[in-house]
């Protein structure tokens, strides 16, 4: 049976019940649908990370002030020590593995009102397609020309919260990697825009980076309707200069599950 070009995301787990499918495969619609999926899984990830991270404790650790001040707070060794204490893992080596997961969570929560941590589209919040499974699951499939993806987890009593978190993070990484292609974002140009910054550590450099980010001319790096998408990509590039992740890294969760299992 021939599979038509499409993108579909569905989830059924406890009270979480959502599902949508895209078959009108114009590039603009693909970019926006992938962005909605990214927002959806990122919004749910904290719920599944509570088994290994004190999420409420992370919320209490948020920095205040202007963008540069919050970035400085995120880079602070003191913040890192406090964040490390919020990881619910006794084994020091395993706790270290989860460091970037906790850091990504703190980054997203800290910058939520200061920078575009999400794409400027609504997340998927209801069921608009027949769910492919009666069982609890998370399912993401995509086919467009030669791009084919299947990321699926059937959930039962043996499935851990972190198994779900790992899949959600993996789905997000796939969406984030493909969005610039379909939104026609000038990825190379954005990289060049921040090329004068190397490893940013000093306060004056953090201030300069924040100023460059706040002045970022998104309209020069993407079509008008995708300015917000370019700004989100720029945020990720800027944060990388500080050694800070914008998205929860799926490979880190996978490594933790392997080592702790």
GIQUI-V794782 format. One record per pair of residues at least 6 apart in sequence whose C-alpha atoms are under 7 Angstrom apart, sorted by the first residue. I is the first residue (numbers start at 1). J is the second residue. D is the distance in Angstrom with one decimal. If there is no record, write none. Layout:
BEGIN
i = [I & I]
j = [J & J]
d = [D & D]
END
This chain:
BEGIN
i = [5 & 5 & 5 & 6 & 6 & 6 & 6 & 6 & 6 & 7 & 7 & 7 & 7 & 7 & 7 & 8 & 8 & 8 & 8 & 8 & 8 & 9 & 9 & 9 & 9 & 9 & 9 & 10 & 10 & 10 & 10 & 10 & 10 & 10 & 11 & 11 & 11 & 11 & 11 & 11 & 12 & 12 & 12 & 12 & 13 & 13 & 17 & 17 & 18 & 18 & 18 & 18 & 19 & 19 & 19 & 19 & 19 & 20 & 20 & 20 & 21 & 27 & 27 & 28 & 28 & 30 & 31 & 31 & 31 & 34 & 34 & 35 & 35 & 35 & 35 & 36 & 36 & 36 & 36 & 37 & 37 & 38 & 38 & 38 & 39 & 39 & 39 & 40 & 40 & 41 & 41 & 45 & 45 & 46 & 48 & 48 & 48 & 48 & 49 & 49 & 52 & 52 & 52 & 53 & 53 & 53 & 53 & 54 & 54 & 54 & 57 & 58 & 58 & 59 & 62 & 63 & 63 & 63 & 64 & 67 & 67 & 68 & 68 & 68 & 72 & 73 & 84 & 87 & 89 & 94 & 97 & 97 & 98 & 101 & 101 & 103 & 104 & 104 & 104 & 104 & 105 & 107 & 108 & 108 & 111 & 116 & 116 & 117 & 118 & 119 & 119 & 119 & 120 & 136 & 136 & 137 & 137 & 137 & 138 & 138 & 138 & 139 & 139 & 139 & 140 & 140 & 140 & 141 & 141 & 141 & 142 & 142 & 142 & 143 & 166 & 166 & 166 & 169 & 169 & 169 & 170 & 183 & 184 & 185 & 185 & 185 & 186 & 186 & 189 & 190 & 190 & 191 & 194 & 197 & 198 & 199 & 199 & 200 & 200 & 200 & 201 & 218 & 218 & 218 & 219 & 221 & 222 & 236 & 239 & 239]
j = [23 & 143 & 144 & 22 & 23 & 25 & 142 & 143 & 144 & 21 & 22 & 23 & 141 & 142 & 143 & 20 & 21 & 22 & 140 & 141 & 142 & 19 & 20 & 21 & 139 & 140 & 141 & 18 & 19 & 20 & 131 & 138 & 139 & 140 & 17 & 18 & 19 & 137 & 138 & 139 & 18 & 136 & 137 & 138 & 136 & 137 & 126 & 127 & 124 & 125 & 126 & 127 & 126 & 127 & 128 & 129 & 131 & 127 & 128 & 129 & 129 & 182 & 183 & 182 & 183 & 182 & 179 & 182 & 183 & 175 & 179 & 119 & 121 & 175 & 179 & 121 & 122 & 123 & 124 & 123 & 124 & 172 & 175 & 176 & 118 & 119 & 123 & 123 & 124 & 168 & 172 & 165 & 168 & 55 & 161 & 162 & 164 & 165 & 162 & 165 & 87 & 88 & 89 & 86 & 87 & 88 & 102 & 86 & 87 & 88 & 86 & 83 & 106 & 109 & 110 & 70 & 73 & 110 & 70 & 114 & 210 & 206 & 207 & 210 & 206 & 79 & 99 & 95 & 95 & 256 & 252 & 256 & 252 & 248 & 249 & 245 & 245 & 246 & 247 & 248 & 248 & 246 & 117 & 246 & 117 & 231 & 232 & 232 & 232 & 228 & 229 & 232 & 228 & 154 & 155 & 153 & 154 & 155 & 152 & 153 & 154 & 151 & 152 & 153 & 150 & 151 & 152 & 149 & 150 & 151 & 148 & 149 & 150 & 149 & 250 & 253 & 254 & 248 & 249 & 250 & 250 & 226 & 222 & 221 & 222 & 230 & 221 & 222 & 221 & 221 & 234 & 237 & 238 & 241 & 241 & 241 & 242 & 206 & 241 & 242 & 242 & 227 & 230 & 231 & 227 & 230 & 230 & 246 & 245 & 246]
d = [6.4 & 4.8 & 5.0 & 5.5 & 4.6 & 6.8 & 5.6 & 5.4 & 6.6 & 5.7 & 5.2 & 6.8 & 5.7 & 4.2 & 6.4 & 5.9 & 4.2 & 6.3 & 5.7 & 5.3 & 6.4 & 5.6 & 5.7 & 6.5 & 5.7 & 4.6 & 6.7 & 5.6 & 4.0 & 6.5 & 6.5 & 5.9 & 5.2 & 6.7 & 5.6 & 5.3 & 6.3 & 5.6 & 4.3 & 6.2 & 6.8 & 4.8 & 5.3 & 6.5 & 5.1 & 6.3 & 6.7 & 6.7 & 6.6 & 5.8 & 4.6 & 4.5 & 6.3 & 4.4 & 5.7 & 5.7 & 6.7 & 6.3 & 5.2 & 5.3 & 6.4 & 5.0 & 6.9 & 6.3 & 6.1 & 6.6 & 5.1 & 5.1 & 5.4 & 5.3 & 6.5 & 6.0 & 6.9 & 6.9 & 7.0 & 6.0 & 5.9 & 4.6 & 6.1 & 6.5 & 6.7 & 5.0 & 6.1 & 7.0 & 5.9 & 6.7 & 5.3 & 4.7 & 5.8 & 5.6 & 6.6 & 5.9 & 6.9 & 6.8 & 5.2 & 6.2 & 6.9 & 5.5 & 6.5 & 6.7 & 5.8 & 4.6 & 6.5 & 5.8 & 4.6 & 5.4 & 6.8 & 5.2 & 6.4 & 6.9 & 6.5 & 6.9 & 6.1 & 7.0 & 5.2 & 5.1 & 5.9 & 6.3 & 5.8 & 6.4 & 6.3 & 6.1 & 5.2 & 5.2 & 6.7 & 6.6 & 6.7 & 6.5 & 5.4 & 6.5 & 6.5 & 6.3 & 6.8 & 5.3 & 6.5 & 7.0 & 5.1 & 5.4 & 5.7 & 5.4 & 7.0 & 6.4 & 6.1 & 6.4 & 6.8 & 6.7 & 5.2 & 6.2 & 6.8 & 6.6 & 5.9 & 6.5 & 6.1 & 6.2 & 5.2 & 5.5 & 4.5 & 5.1 & 5.7 & 5.3 & 6.7 & 6.0 & 4.4 & 6.4 & 6.0 & 5.1 & 6.1 & 5.4 & 4.5 & 6.3 & 5.5 & 5.0 & 6.7 & 6.5 & 5.3 & 5.6 & 6.4 & 6.0 & 6.4 & 4.9 & 5.1 & 6.3 & 6.0 & 5.8 & 4.6 & 6.0 & 5.0 & 6.2 & 6.8 & 6.9 & 6.2 & 6.8 & 6.9 & 6.7 & 6.0 & 5.3 & 6.2 & 6.3 & 5.7 & 5.2 & 6.9 & 5.1 & 5.7 & 5.7 & 5.4 & 6.5 & 6.1 & 5.7 & 6.5 & 7.0]
END
